[in-house]
Amino acid sequence: MHLQLGDVFTIVVFSPEYAREVMKLSVANEIVTVAAGFAIADLFPSAKWLQLLTGLRPKFETLHQKTDQIFS
């Protein structure tokens, strides 16, 4: 199914549920991308400073906030 620009505009403007579904899919894709990657912090989960050093914890915190915004 191919959508034209006018169709997409109509769906987004008149269907806030559609926009919410698109946001859910994009956040889910980000979560899978971050979780699927390898990080040295995965080898030493008790070393919390490694999560901060690699940037893994801030990424998960921002994704958590985005998920909270979508589902609240």
C-alpha positions in Angstrom: 0.0 0.0 0.0 1.5 3.3 -1.1 0.3 6.5 0.6 0.5 9.8 -1.0 1.5 13.0 0.9 -2.2 14.1 1.1 -3.2 10.7 2.6 -0.4 10.9 5.3 -1.4 14.5 6.1 -5.1 13.5 6.5 -4.2 10.5 8.7 -1.9 12.5 11.0 -4.2 15.5 11.3 -7.5 13.7 11.8 -6.1 10.7 13.7 -4.1 11.4 16.8 -4.1 7.7 17.5 -2.1 7.1 14.4 0.5 9.6 15.5 0.7 7.9 18.9 1.2 4.5 17.2 4.0 5.9 15.1 5.7 7.2 18.3 5.3 3.8 20.0 7.0 2.1 17.0 9.9 4.6 16.9 10.5 4.3 20.7 10.3 0.5 20.4 12.8 0.5 17.6 15.2 2.7 19.7 14.9 0.3 22.6 15.6 -2.7 20.5 18.6 -1.0 18.9 20.1 0.0 22.3 19.4 -3.3 24.0 20.8 -5.4 21.1 24.2 -3.6 21.1 27.1 -4.9 23.1 28.5 -2.8 26.0 31.3 -3.5 28.4 28.9 -2.6 31.2 27.0 -5.8 30.4 30.0 -7.9 31.5 30.1 -6.1 34.9 26.5 -5.1 35.9 27.4 -4.3 39.4 29.8 -1.5 38.3 27.3 1.3 37.8 30.0 3.7 36.8 30.6 1.7 33.6 27.0 2.3 32.6 27.6 6.0 33.0 30.9 5.9 31.2 29.6 4.1 28.2 26.4 6.3 28.1 24.1 3.3 28.4 22.3 4.4 31.5 21.4 7.9 30.1 20.1 6.3 26.9 17.9 4.0 28.8 16.7 6.8 31.1 15.7 9.0 28.1 13.9 6.0 26.5 12.1 5.3 29.8 10.9 8.9 29.9 9.7 8.7 26.3 7.8 5.5 27.0 6.2 7.1 30.1 5.1 10.1 28.0 3.5 7.8 25.4 1.7 5.5 27.8 0.5 8.1 30.3 
